[in-house]
């Protein structure tokens, strides 16, 4: 259900939650004024302020790409890695990990974001918001950027596959004999790719969102200490076949460190084997939105296939 739709300026902004702060709305309104946005911007229920673009936004563009909207953590990123062992409602064990293009994606993203800003400065002289600097389709920078992002996504995929291989190799001697019963579910976020929507080929940037095409499997992790979900997409056209990539932060890391301490973290992660030191207080469950409300807000976008309970969480 679309709970909020802002259209004061530019294209409509369709938001799948009422829980959105004013800074994020300002960021979204700026994006909506760009002339090459196709149809509307879709905003997932894990929305929060981001660098370059709002986290949780799905941005369809015609003949242009905004590198800062994709960001520097292409294909999932390098920070905030985690590995989790989870149990579903059937007592089956799931291994879930979060990792991406690591430092290479950061180098690629930083390089092309600066190129876009310089190109915009050269073309227009004054740019009201440098984060909205873009490459036009057909330009050398555009083609180079698309190729680099695709390469970073492939690297992110191989990185996750190798991590999963090493994890399974490590836990196999510690568990009763088991067989893999399902294919791995792979989800990118923070990327751009060409897709068909509303009858036109467009470049879809998913910033803190994952693809949720019809019957397409996805993973929506909660915070450390909350449930996670294996989902199947409904191919909802208004969301550009997308859903949230997680619960979404409701406060910054610095604010979380100011409000909570190590004892709060210990209390909120009872029953889960995980880091409980002050170095990860910014990952405390209370720093994130309620994952159950996030899931309820996007029931038009996905169906829940499995609900996962964490047993072990390893933070990188």
SULJO-V231304 format. One record per backbone hydrogen bond with DSSP energy under -0.5 kcal/mol. NH is the residue of the N-H (numbers start at 1). CO is the residue of the C=O. Records with the same first field share a line. If there is no record, write none. Layout:
BEGIN
NH = CO + CO
END
This chain:
BEGIN
3 = 1 + 15
4 = 15
6 = 13
11 = 32
12 = 39
13 = 6
14 = 12 + 41
15 = 4 + 13
16 = 43
20 = 18
25 = 21
26 = 22
27 = 23
28 = 24
29 = 25
30 = 26
31 = 27
32 = 28
33 = 29 + 30
34 = 31
37 = 34
38 = 60
39 = 37
40 = 38
41 = 12
42 = 58
43 = 14
44 = 56
47 = 44
48 = 55
52 = 50
55 = 48
56 = 207
57 = 54 + 207
58 = 42
59 = 57 + 205
60 = 40 + 58
61 = 203
62 = 36
63 = 61
65 = 135
67 = 65
68 = 133
69 = 66
70 = 66
71 = 67
74 = 72
75 = 190
76 = 73
77 = 74
82 = 98
83 = 314
84 = 96
85 = 312
86 = 84 + 94
87 = 309
88 = 92
91 = 88
94 = 86
96 = 84 + 94
98 = 82
100 = 77
101 = 74
102 = 77
104 = 101
105 = 101
106 = 102
107 = 103
108 = 104
109 = 105
110 = 106
111 = 107
112 = 108
113 = 109
114 = 110
115 = 111
116 = 112
117 = 113
118 = 114
119 = 115
120 = 116
121 = 117
122 = 118
123 = 119
124 = 120
125 = 120 + 121
126 = 124
128 = 126
132 = 129
133 = 130
135 = 65
137 = 63
139 = 136
143 = 139
144 = 140
145 = 141
146 = 142
147 = 143
148 = 144
149 = 145
150 = 146
151 = 147
152 = 148
153 = 149
154 = 150
155 = 151
156 = 152
157 = 153
158 = 154
159 = 155
160 = 156
161 = 157
162 = 158
163 = 159
164 = 160
165 = 161
166 = 162
167 = 163
168 = 164
169 = 165
170 = 166
171 = 167
172 = 168
173 = 169
174 = 171
175 = 171 + 172
186 = 184
190 = 206
191 = 206
193 = 204
195 = 202
197 = 195 + 200
200 = 197
202 = 195 + 200
203 = 61
204 = 193 + 202
205 = 59 + 203
206 = 191 + 204
207 = 57 + 205
208 = 206
210 = 243
212 = 241
215 = 233
216 = 213
218 = 231
220 = 229
221 = 245
224 = 283
225 = 223
226 = 223
228 = 308
229 = 220
230 = 306
231 = 218 + 229
232 = 303
233 = 216
234 = 301
235 = 212
239 = 236
240 = 237
241 = 236
243 = 210
245 = 208
247 = 221
250 = 287
251 = 287
256 = 252
257 = 253
258 = 254
259 = 255
260 = 256
265 = 261
266 = 262
267 = 263
268 = 264
269 = 265 + 266
270 = 267
272 = 269
273 = 311
274 = 272
275 = 313
280 = 277
281 = 278
283 = 280
284 = 281
287 = 284
288 = 285
289 = 248
291 = 289
293 = 290
294 = 290
295 = 291
296 = 292
297 = 293
298 = 294 + 295
299 = 296
301 = 298
302 = 298
303 = 232
305 = 230
306 = 230
308 = 228
309 = 87
311 = 85
312 = 85
313 = 273
314 = 83
315 = 313
316 = 81
END
